[in-house]
Amino acid sequence: MTHLSVEMLAADAAEPITTAGHAQLGIAVLAGIAVIVLLITKFKLHAFLSLIIGSLVLGAVAGAPLDKTVTSFSAGLGTTVAGTGVLIALGAVLGRLLADSGGADQIVDTILAKAGRKAMPWAMVLIAGIVGLPLFFEVGIVLLIPVVLLVAKRGNFSLMRIGIPALAGLSVMHGLIPPHPGPLVAIDAVGANLGVTLALGVVVAIPTAIIAGPVFSRYAARWVDIQPPENLVPERTSDDLAKRPGFGITVATVLLPVVMMLAKALVDIVVDDPGHQVQKVFDVIGSPLIALLTAVIVAMFTLGRAAGFSRGRIAATVEKSLGPIAGVLLIVGAGGGFKQTLVDAGVGQMILDISKGWNISALLLAWLIAVAIRLATGSATVATISAAGLVAPLAAEMTTPHAALLVLAIGSGSLFFSHVNDAGFWLVKEYFGMNVGQTLKTWSVMETLISVVGIVCVLLLSLVL
């Protein structure tokens, strides 16, 4: 993965494309973000186009020459796509193989068969966590909704008792755990170590998913006691397959890239010698590109061939997986362009200068910035990318664990209070057959819990690391 080093970011911020003062830069940031928010929410313009226009407005208000603003945006877009685009694509291929082969259904069915009635909410958060690891949030919802509705109906559960844990597991993975786009871009922007971020992300994700999932679902089921909508139980794709991969090999395939990246992080800690042969080997094995590529190749055999797929069908599955992520790649790339425009305008250095006199944790500051952008735009990915660009200089003097915690603070903030400007809000509302008020009392509160518990865990970890 191509990293923008903290030194590079600091150097860029030290030689801005504009000599505007702090007040003018502050107004430029607000103007740029306001334009993005207005275009996305009021005029329903695609986030990709909104981010481009917002970047140009930011540069113009900051007094930067238009050609330099365009150069900054293009450089940020290129670096971001180069650093994360391939990983997002590989993650999409792995997720599609998992879904189409019936591997995801195998995980779901096996865990549900072993779980008793009291353990069912806990089983749902576990399923969502495993299945959601390589999948985008929207794909995970589409995949798990039939299971949620069937379990609630057959077990006579309140839909919230089963649905909230599944949504919590998916959302936590989406916001905190690589290789999802938001965490990857934040890691790239602040120069954090991916393996360490992944390890600490798991530590933060477990209690967060438990509190926002099985625990909160007790209260959500009392506030909104609804049954599964009869007309929303779709067919499962694996029901048409003659066979599907086994539970053990499916889980092993999904966890393979995680194990490879964590192994690299462990070797980095134990060996701590860049010239050592063992560390050189694991630097290759544990790089996100090699880890995900390995998992995809292995999945073609352990998932695709195990489901009876021919070579042609595996190739078709891979091709199908890439089309839907075009929009994600463009948004992530444009977000990286906006981030670089912020950095090159000197905004990051401005925040660094201003925050030196504040008695506030850099982690809490990063969380608050991400919360503000999330509330305004409704996009967790846009919030993560923008906040990472703003606070990247704060990581310059941080230790490796604290830089990873900065990424997790941003990720936690990006999930705060999903409401009517978030596509995920409407997706959950329609699938669960709720009205707006019910969705606010359940899904929106759950997202807020994830965000608050996440930052509390991050701050607690910062005290001991």
N, C-alpha and C positions, 0 to 999 in steps of 0.2 A: 504493500500500500504506500502510495506516495504521500509523505507527510510534509505539511508546512511547518517547519521548525518554529519554536517559540522565538528563537533569535531572529529568524527571517521576519516574523510578524512584527517584532519589536522594531527591527530596522525599517520596515515599511512604514510603521506608524511614526518613526522618528523623522522621516523625510516625506511628509504628506504632499499630496497633489494640490493642496490649497494651504494658504497661510491664514485662513480665517481664525478668529478668536474662538474661545470656548462657547460664548453665547451664540455666535452665528452657527457653529457646528451643532450645538444642541438643537437649535431651531431647524437646521438641515435634517437631522435625524428624525425629529418629530414630523417634519413635512414629508420625508420619504416614506416613513411607516404609515402616516395618515393616508397618503395616496394609495399605498398598497391595500390598506384596510378598506378604503372607500371603493376602490375598483373591484375588490373581491366580493364585498358584502352588498354594496348598493347597485353596482353596475353588472355584477355577476361575471366579471371578466376572469378568464383563466389565470390561476396563480402564476404561471410561467410568464405571461405577458405583463401581469401586474408588477412582478418583481423587476422586470426590465425597466418599465416606466418609473417605478419607485426609485431605482438606482440612478436614473438620469435626473430625476427631480432632486434627489439628495445631493448629487454633484453640482447641479446648477445653483441650488440655494447656498451651498457651501462656497460657491465662487470658483469652483474648479473648471478649467477649460474642458469643453465637451469631448474633444478627442482623447484627453487623458482619462476622463470618466469612462468612456467607451473601452479604452485599453484596460483599465482596472477591472471593469465588469467582465470582459472577455477572458482575461487572465484567470480570474476567480472561477468562472464557469468551466474553463478548460481544466484547471487543476482539480476542481471538485469532481468532475466527471471522470477524469483520469484516476483519481484516488478511490472513488466509491462506485462509479458506474458499473464496472466489471463485476464487483462484489454483489451489487444489487441484482444484476442479471443472473449470476450463478445461484444466488439465493432463490430467485424466482423459478429457475429450472428445477432446483431441488424440491421446492414446495409443490410444483406441478406434478412431478414424479410421485411425490408422497400422496397427493390427492387422487390422481388418476389411477394409480396402481391398486388403490384400496388400502394402502398402508396406514393412512390416517384413520380410516374406519376400523382397521384391525386394532390399533392402539385404543381407540374409543371403546369398542365392544369388549375387549379383554379386561380393561380396567373396570368397566361397568358391571361385568359378570362377577367380578371379585368383590365389589363394594356392596355393603349392606345399606339399608335405608338411611341410617344416621350418618353414614360415611359418604353419602352421595354428593353433597355439596363440596366436600374435600376432594372427591374423585374428579369432579368437574373442573376444579381449579388446577389439578394435576394434569388432566388431559389437555386443557387449554395451554398450560405452560409448555408441555412437550410438543404438541402439535404447532403451537404458535412460534416456536423457536425459529424455524426457517421460513415462516409464512408472513406475508404482509397482513396487517390488521383486518382489512376488508375481506381478504381471501379466507382468513381464519374464521371470521364471522359466518360467511356463506357456508363454510365447511361444517361448522359446529352447530349452527342453528337447527338443522334437522334433528340432531342428537338431543339438543336441549329440549326441543318441543316434544320429542317422543318420550324421553325420560320423565318429563313433567306430567305428560298425559297418562302414561302407563303406571307410574308410581303415585299418581294423584297428589303431586307436589304443587305448591304455588309456583308459578313460572319464575318469579323473582328468586326463589330459594335455589333454583338450579341455574337460571340464566346469569345472575350477578356474578357467581364464582367463575363461570366460563368467560364472561366479559372482562373480569378483573385479571385473570391469567393472561389473556390475549393482550390487554392494554399495557400491563406491566412489561411484558416482553417487547412490545412495540416501542415503548418510550425509553427503556433502560438497557436493553441487551443487544449488542451487535449480533448478527450482521444486518439488523434493521437500519434503514437509511438515516434516520435522525441521529442515533448514537454514533454511527460511522462518520458522518460529516462533522459532528462535534469533536470526536477523537482527532480527526484530521486537522481541524481548525486550531485546537489548543495544543496539539503535539503530544497528546496523551499516549500511554502505552496500551495497545489494544488488549493484550492478555490480562494485564492488571485491571483494566476497566471491566473486562468480562467477568473476572473473578469477584471483584467488589460489587459489580452489578447483580450477580447472583445472590450475594450476601444481603443486599438491599431489597432485591425483588421478592425473596421468600417471605419475610414478615409483612411486607407491603401487600402482597397478593393475598395472604391469609386474612389480614385485617379488613381489606377492602372487598374480599371475596366471601368466603364462608361465614365470617363473623358478621359483616355488615348485611349479608343477605337475610339474616334473621329479622332485622329491623325493616329492611326493604320489603319483605314479604308481608309484614303487618301494615305498612303504609300503602302498598299497592298490591292487593290480593287478587290477582287475575289468573285465569286459566289459559292454556295454549290456544291460540286461534285455530279453529278447525281447518281453515282453508290455506294455511301457511306451512303445511308439512310436506315438503317436496320429496321426490325420489332421491335415493342415494346412488351415486354413480357406480359404486362397487357392487351394487345388487345385480348388475348385469354381467359381472365377471365370473368366469368359471372357477377361478382360484385367485388368491391374493397372498402377499408375503406374510410370514410369521411375525408375531409380536416382538420377539427378542431381536431379530435381525433388523426390523424396522426401527426400533428405538436406537439400536446401535448405529444405524446409518444416520439418523437425525443428529445424534450426539457426537458423531465422529469429528466434525470440524471444531466443535467446542472443546473436545478432549485434546485435539492437536494444538489449538491456540493456548489452552491452559497449560499444556506440557511445556510450551515455549516460555511462558511466563514463569513457571516453576524453575526451569533450567536457568533463566536469567537471574533469578534470586539466589539459587544455590551455587552456580558456577561463577557468575559475575566477572567474566573475563572474555571480552569480545574476540580475543585472538584464540581462545580455546576451541579445539576441533568439535567437541560435543555441542558447544553453544552455536557454532557456525551451522552445524547440521540442523539443530532445532530452530534456528532463525529462518531456515528455508521451510522446514516441515510445518512450523507454526505460523507462517505468514498467512494472512487471511485469504489471499489469492490461491495459494497451494492447498490450504485446508478445505476451502469450499470447492475447488476444482476436483480434489480427491473425492470428496463426499458425493459430488455429482456423478463422477465416473463409477464409483462404487454403487450408487443408487440405481444406475442403469441396469446393473446385474441383480442386486439384492432386492430391488423393488420392481423394476420394469420386467426383467426376464422372469422373475418369480411369479408375476401376475400373468405370464404367458404372452407378453408383448413381443411382437416381431421387431426386427431392427427398424423396419419402416415405421412402425407405430411409435417406437421410442423416439425416433427422429422427429416425427410429427408432434409428439408431446413436448419435446424441447422447443420446437418452433412455436407452438401455441403459447408457451410460457413467456415468450419475449415480447409479444405484441402489447399485452395489457400494461407493461411497465414503462412504456414510452413516456407517458405523461408524468410518472413518478421521476424518471431520470431528468426530464426537462425542468421540473419544479426544483429538484435537488440542485441541478446545475445552475439555474438562475438564482437560487438561494445562495449558492457559493459566490456567484458574481456580485450579489448585493452585499454579502459579507466582505468581500475584498474591496468593494467601493467604500464601505465603512472604514475598513482598516487604512486604506490608502489616503482617505480624506483626513486621517488623524483622529478619528472618533475614539478608537480604542485607547490611544495615548491620552486623550482628553479624560476618558473615564478613569484611567489609571491615575492621572494627576488629581482629579477631583476626589476620588475615593480614598486617597492617602490620608486625608484629614478626617475620614469618617470612622466612627467606632462601630463598624459593621463587617461581618465576615464576608470575604470575597465569594464564598459558596452561597451565602444567603442573598448577596447582591445579584449573582448570576441567576438564582431561582426567581427572584422578584422580576428581573428583566424578562425572563422567559414567560412568566405568568402574565405580565402585561401584554406581551405580543400575542400569546395564545388567546387571551380574552378578546383581543381586538380582531385578530384574523381568523380564529377558529381552527387554524392548522397547526398541529403539533410539529410537523416537519419544518414549516416556515418559522415557528417560534424557536425551535432548536437551532436552526441554521443562523438566524439573525442574532440570537443571544450569544451564540458561540463566537460570532464575529466581533461582537461588542466587547466581550470580556476576555478574549484571547490573551491580550497583554498581561492580564492579572496572573496568568499561569507562568510567567517568565521566571519567577523565583520560587515556584512551588516544587515540592518533592514529587517523585513519580506517583505515589499513592494519592496525593492531594490533587494532582492534575486529573487523575482518573475520577476523583470525587467531584471535581468541577464539572466534568462531563455529565455525571449522574445528577448533580444539582440542576443543571440545565434541562436534562431529560425529565426530571420530576416536575419542574415548573411548566414544561411544555404540555403536560396532561391536565392542568388545572381547569376545573369547571367547564366541561364541554357544554355548549348551549346551541342556540338556533343558527349560528353561523358556521357550525361544524357539520360536515357531511356525515360523520359517524353518528351524530345525534339523531339524524333523520333515518339512518340505516337501522339503528336499534329500535327507534320508535315504530317503524313500519313492520319490521320482522316480529316484534313482540306484541303488535296490535295495541299499543298504548296511545294515549293522547299526550299533548305537549306537557301538561302539568305532571302527569305520572312519570314521563321520561325525565323531567327535571328532578323529581324526588328520588329517583332510583339511579339511572345512568349518570346524571350530572353530579350527584352527590358522591357516587362511587369514584368518579374520576378525580374529584376534589380530594377525597380521602387518599387515593393513590399518591397524589401530588404532595400532600401535607406529610403523610407517613414517610414517603420517600425522602423528603428533605430532612426530616427529623433523624432518620437512620443515617443519612449522609453526614449531618452535623455531629452525631454521636461517634461515628467512625473517625471523623477528623480529630476527635479528642484523644484517640488511642493510637493513631497511625503517625 
